């Protein structure tokens, strides 16, 4: 079964969940806002795709961070700490199966190729 990570009120998450349901693909949803995310999980993802692929620098959460943080050269340790504290910084959706990242973001063509 796939695990979809994100936040419930995100339009991309809604689009993803609708897509999965319309294709009758079973999934579990992990809501960062209510369930959080462990630094161990974030480190596992960093090992798979690198922390740079996980941090959403285009969203309002990133824009709302202190300028000193945004201007600083981040490393993995700092990025993981930021993502654990500000879970909305994690790109979404992140879809995982068997503890492996399958996809990050919404792309119907990729979903069709990889999830069906």
C-alpha positions in Angstrom: 0.0 0.0 0.0 1.1 3.5 -0.8 1.5 6.1 1.9 0.8 9.7 0.9 2.5 12.3 3.0 1.2 15.9 3.1 -1.3 18.3 4.7 -5.0 17.9 4.3 -5.8 21.5 3.1 -3.2 21.5 0.3 -4.8 21.6 -3.1 -2.1 19.4 -4.6 -2.8 16.8 -1.9 -6.5 17.0 -2.7 -5.8 16.5 -6.4 -3.5 13.5 -5.6 -6.0 11.8 -3.3 -8.8 12.3 -5.9 -6.5 10.8 -8.5 -5.7 7.8 -6.4 -9.3 7.2 -5.5 -10.5 7.6 -9.1 -7.9 4.9 -10.1 -8.9 2.7 -7.2 -5.4 2.7 -5.8 -5.3 1.9 -2.1 -3.3 4.4 0.1 -2.9 5.6 3.6 -2.6 9.3 4.3 -0.1 10.7 6.8 -1.0 14.3 7.8 2.1 16.2 8.8 0.0 18.7 10.7 -1.6 16.1 13.0 1.0 13.3 13.0 4.2 15.2 12.5 7.3 13.6 11.0 10.3 12.1 12.7 13.8 13.2 12.0 14.6 9.5 11.4 12.0 9.4 8.5 13.4 12.6 7.1 16.9 11.3 7.2 15.8 8.1 5.4 14.3 10.3 2.7 17.4 12.4 2.5 19.5 9.2 1.9 17.1 8.3 -1.0 16.7 11.6 -2.8 18.9 14.2 -1.0 17.5 17.0 1.2 17.4 19.5 -1.6 14.7 17.5 -3.4 12.5 17.6 -0.2 12.6 21.3 0.7 9.9 23.4 -0.9 11.5 26.8 -1.4 8.7 28.1 -3.5 6.0 27.9 -0.8 4.6 30.4 1.7 6.3 28.6 4.6 9.7 29.1 3.1 8.9 32.8 2.3 7.8 33.2 5.9 11.0 32.0 7.4 13.5 34.5 8.9 15.7 36.0 6.2 18.8 34.8 8.1 17.7 31.2 7.6 16.8 31.6 3.9 20.1 33.3 3.1 22.2 30.7 5.0 23.8 27.8 3.1 21.8 24.9 4.4 23.2 21.5 5.0 21.3 18.2 5.5 21.3 18.5 9.3 19.8 22.0 9.3 17.3 21.1 6.5 16.1 18.1 8.5 15.6 20.2 11.6 13.7 22.8 9.6 11.5 20.3 7.9 10.7 18.5 11.2 9.8 21.9 12.8 8.0 23.3 9.8 6.5 20.3 8.1 4.9 22.5 5.4 8.4 23.0 4.0 8.4 19.4 2.8 7.4 19.1 -0.9 4.1 17.4 -1.3 2.8 15.1 -1.9 5.5 12.6 -1.1 4.4 9.1 -2.0 6.1 6.1 -0.4 5.8 2.3 -0.7 7.8 -0.2 1.4 9.8 2.7 2.9 10.9 3.9 -0.5 10.0 7.2 -2.1 8.0 6.5 -5.3 7.1 10.1 -6.3 7.4 13.7 -5.0 4.8 16.1 -6.3 1.8 15.7 -8.6 2.2 14.7 -12.2 -0.7 12.6 -13.6 1.5 11.2 -16.4 4.0 9.9 -13.9 1.3 8.6 -11.6 -0.2 6.7 -14.5 3.2 5.2 -15.4 4.4 4.4 -11.9 1.2 3.7 -9.8 -1.1 1.8 -12.1 
